[in-house]
């Protein structure tokens, strides 16, 4: 798999993957996103900040995408390190789910950025069992649960945490 920073030329393919993911999540009764969030403008913003990374298969098709940002989540109440990285909007192309691509994207980001002694966080809805399994397999642990104001109807979101690159 090729790992790279997404560019504006990828936008149509990324939006298609996003829309398919929303449909797929709804079919699985995963209530995390809605029609307004995430959207094309948010993806373009992630691209402009060079925070959106993608995995491409042998045919140069994008199969996974995710944002890695130092921008926190406003609902978090626990103390967060200023150098923390937040994994946001991690999406696996619907027809490639279950192949370990989310884990691969996270691993490649950690390796590429040579993260040492850094905190990684990921927030996911209590209904998003596939993402929870990925994070738990990667030794992330839940450190907080909260409701996101704009998505109250979806119930609790869990904040997962992992320290990376630490040598004890």
N, C-alpha and C positions, 0 to 999 in steps of 0.2 A: 504494500500500500504506500502511496505517496502522501506525505504530510506537508502541508504548506499553508501559508496565510491566504485567506480568501481575498479576492479582488472584486471590483465593481463588475468586471466581465462575467463573474459567476452568478450575479444577482438573480437572473431568471430561473436558473437551475436550483438555487438555494430557496427561493420563494416556493417553487413547486414542491420541494422536499418538505418544507414547513407545512404547507397546506395538506399534503398527504399525511403528515405526522398528526396533524390536528384531527383528521378524519379517523385515522387508525387509533388514536388515543380515545376518542369518543366511543368507538366500537368496543374498546376494552374497559369502558367505564373508568377511565383515568381523567379526572377533572382537575386540570392544572392550568390550562390556557383557555382563551376564549377568542371570539372573532377579532377583537381589537389587539390582543396581545398573544404572542409576539406578532410583528408585522414587517412589511417590506422596509419601512423607514427605519425601524430598529435594527434590522440586519444591515442596512446601508451605513448606519451610524457605527455599528460594530466593525464594519469593513474600514470605514474612514479612520477609526482609532487603531486599526491593525490588531484587533483583539479576537477576530473570528478566524478559526483554523478549520481546515477541512482535511478529510482523507479521500483519496481518489483510488479507484481500482485500476486494474491493468488496461482498461479501455478508456481511462481518463474520466470516468463518471464519478461524480461526488457521491459517496455512500454514507458519510458522517460529517457532522459539523458541530462546532461548539465554540462558545465565547469564553475567553479566559481574561478576566478583568480584575483590576485592583479596586474597582468601585463596589462598595458594600451594598447591603440590602437594608433599607431604612428600618424595617421591623425588628432587626436583631438587637437584643438587649445585652448580650454578653460582651465582654471586652474582646476586641479583635485587633491583632497585630497590624500595624500600618502597612506592612509588606505582604499582607495576606492576598491570595489569589482566589477569586470566586469563579467557579465553573457555572456558566449560565447557558440556557437554551441549547443544551446538548441534544442533538437530534440524529437518529440513525434512520437512513432511508427505509421506508416501510417494508420493501421487499428484501431487505438484508438484516432485519432484526434477528437477534439471537445468535449472531456470529462473532460476538466479542469486539465489535467495532467501537463501542463507547469506551471500553477499557483501553483499547489500542490507542484511541485518540488522546485520552488522558495520559497514558504512559509516554506517548511520543512527545506530548507537550512538556512533561516533566523532564524528559531526556534532553530535548532540544534547548530548553531554557536553562538547563543545568541547575534546577532548583535545589538549593541546599539550605537546610534548616528553615524552610518556609511552611506556612500554614496554607492548606487548601480547604476550601469550603464549597459545598454544593447544597442548594435548597431544592427540595422536591415535595410534591403533594403526598399526603398520606395514602392516596389511591394509586400512586405511581410505583407499583411493586417492581416492575422491571428495572427502573433506575435505582430503587432501593437495593435490589440484589446486586447490581453492578458495584455500587458504592461499598456495600458490606463485604463483597468478595475482595475488594481492594483495601480492606481494613480501615475504611472510614467509619466513624461512629457518630450517632446522633448526640448533639450537644444542646439543642434547643428546639422547641416547637412553638409555632406562632401562627396567627391568622394574618394574611395579607389584605389590607384594607380594601383594595380595588377588586379583590376576589374572595370576599367573605363567604360567599355561598359555597365555596369549594372546601371549606373546613381548614384543618391544620396543615401547615407545611412544616417539614422537618429540615433542620439545618444539620448537615453532615460535616465532619471535620477530620482532617488527617494532617499530621506533620510529615513532611517529606524531606529526604536527604539528610536526616539526622543520624549521626553516628554516636551511639552511647557506649 
